[in-house]
Amino acid sequence: MTFNVKSKLLTSLAACVLLAACSDEVVNPPTELEEVDSKFEIDVRWSESVGEGADEKFNDLTPAVWDNYVLTADIKGLVTAFDRESGDIVWEVNLNEPLSGGISANAGLVAVGSKKANVIVLNVADGSEVWRKEVSSEVLAKPAIDGTMIVVRTADGKIFALDSNDGSQEWFYDRVIPNLTIRGTSAPLITNGVVLTGFANGKIAAFNLDTGDLMWEQRVSSPRGSSDISRIVDVDTTPVVFGNVLYGAGYNGYAIAMDLTNGRYLWRQELSTVKDLYVDSLRVYAVTTDGTIVAISRTTGDVAWKQEGLMYRRPTAAAALGDDLIVGDFEGYVHFLDKATGEFVARDHLDSYGFAHKPVVIDDEVILTSRFGFMYVFNKVEDK
């Protein structure tokens, strides 16, 4: 976990306190894995290199799927479209710019954000560049693509709404960020003419897509403590909408459910996370900052179960395949958990370098990329 700071003093303080850099002691050793009697195996249909891996560098370059393409981006600017069925490369283009935010695909467009404060939009059919637009600072989260608009969050707390045809600015919103924040931003979500996103001050806000007017904002996390570190309350997770309810979560705060129309709380449950939630008809699933996986009743906010078997193993955000949750970890294991109970039902080791991004599930297939830059496309084989 890395932090944006506004002074060298805070940088040193954060390094000593949060990373235990003042000694060689491992403060929180990763939990040893207990043996799992796997109820099924996985079949890797194909695996390909997507370019330069992230290693320990922060980025939000989770693959995207559009039609029959799997779209990837690497940290040096290589964008590739793979045939989803065969794994063959359909097209690839080098943008010659370090990327950190993306990749998004919708309405025939692919959008990525760069460390050099550019938003770059490509044609999904052939990878040709449609336009490139400079914004105020680096883009750390994937843009949101609507039919006519692309909405982008920047690291300095701003929102840009850009015309999807030519990149011209439709509206702009500025929010002052605290002195010390977690490195990352909430990816914006567009739904029913509303833009939803979280901020480093611990709030989630809703904006009118057409005008940029602030419709409402609600606090997810409140600063507590006397030091800058203890008062970090970033909402870096992407909001999730299920029906007419918005679900979100923040660091040092809560998982919350609120009425989408007015931001009114329906429930909140104390929890700390920087990873996206997964929501189904029954529960909200969160991976906390210490690696605990928590299932919360979607309607009441009560905790249904907790699984602590992956604590300090840096599990990814969760996705779901049928009745199972899927997470990867820092050693390259893929873990399957029963959504109803939280018990492990299967495990496989795919990659020695580990996984950083959440799994992408399309139909009955899972797409997962490693820190070294390999992408695996696999499904379950029910009979061993």
Residue, then its C-alpha position, 0 to 999 in steps of 0.5 A: m500500500t503506497f501513499n500520496v503525500k505533500s511533504k518529505l516528513l510525512t513520507s518518512l513517517a508513513a514509511c516507518v509506521l506503516l511499512a515497519a521500515c525502521s526494523d527488519e521484523v515482519v509485523n504481520p506474516p502471511t497466514e499459512l495456507e491450510e490444506v483444502d480438499s478441492k471439490f473441483e479443478i480448474d482448466v486453463r484454456w489459454s495463457e498469454s503475456v500482456g506485456e510488462g507486469a506491475d510487480e509491486k507498482f500500483n496501477d488499475l490495469t485489470p483486463a476488460v472484455w468487449d464483445n469477443y475481445v479481452l483487452t489488456a494494458d501494461i505499465k509501459g503503454l502496450v494495449t492488446a486485444f485478444d480473441r476471447e476464444s482462442g487467445d490469438i492477438v487481434w491487434e496491439v498498439n504501443l501508446n509510448e506512455p506509462l499507463s496506470g488507470g484503465i482499461s475500460a471498454n464500452a460503446g465501441l471504445v477503449a479508454v486508458g489513463s496515463k501517469k503523464a496525465n493523459v486520457i487515451v481513447l482507442n477504437v475497439a475494432d482495430g486499436s486506432e487512436v480516436w483522441r488523446k486529452e490532457v487532464s490535471s494529473e495522473v489517472l489512477a483508476k479506470p475511466a467510465i464510458d457512457g454512450t456520449m461521455i467519458v468520465v475520469r478521476t485524477a489523483d489530485g481529486k478532480i473529475f473530468a467529463l469528456d465528450s466521447n467523440d472528440g475528448s472536449q471537456e463537458w464539465f469539471y469538478d474539483r475537490v481538495i484532497p487531504n495532505l496524506t492519502i492512499r495512492g489510488t482513486s475511486a473509479p467513477l461509475i455511470t448509471n441512469g444519468v448519474v456519476l458516482t465516485g468516492f473521494a479521499n475525504g471519506k465521502i461518496a458523491a453523486f453528480n448529474l452526468d449531463t451538467g456535472d451538478l452535485m446531487w448529493e454526497q454522503r460520508v462513508s468514513s470519518p477521520r479519527g485520531s490526532s495524526d495524519i496517518s490515523r485520519i486517512v479515510d479514503v474511499d478508493t473503491t468503485p461504488v456498486v449499484f444493485g437495484n436502487v441501492l448504492y453500496g460502497a466502502g472506505y479505508n478506516g470506515y464502513a461498508i455502507a448501503m444508501d438510497l441511490t436517489n438521495g444518499r440516505y443511509l440504509w445501513r452501515q457496518e464497520l470495515s476497512t478496505v481499499k478493494d472493490l466490493y462484490v454484491d449479489s442478491l443476498r450479500v455484500y462481499a468485502v476483502t479488508t485491509d488485513g486480508t479478511i473476507v467478510a460477507i454482509s447481508r445486503t438488506t440488513g447490514d449484519v455480518a453473515w460470515k468472516q474468513e480469516g484464512l487469507m489474512y496478510r496474504r494480500p488477496t485481490a478483490a473478490a469476484a464470483l463464479g456461480d455459487d463460489l467467490i474467487v480471489g487470488d493472492f500474492e503467491g499466485y494461488v487462486h482460492f474458491l470460497d462458498k458464498a453461503t458459508g465462506e468455507f474454502v471449496a477449492r484452491d489451485h496454484l497458477d503463477s509464481y509471481g502472484f496476483a494483484h488485480k481482481p478476477v474478471v468473470i464472463d459467463d463461465e470463464v475467469i480472467l486473471t493477470s499476474r504481477f509479472g504480466f501473464m493472463y490466465v483464462f480458465n474455467k471450472v472442471e466439476d469432475k476431478 
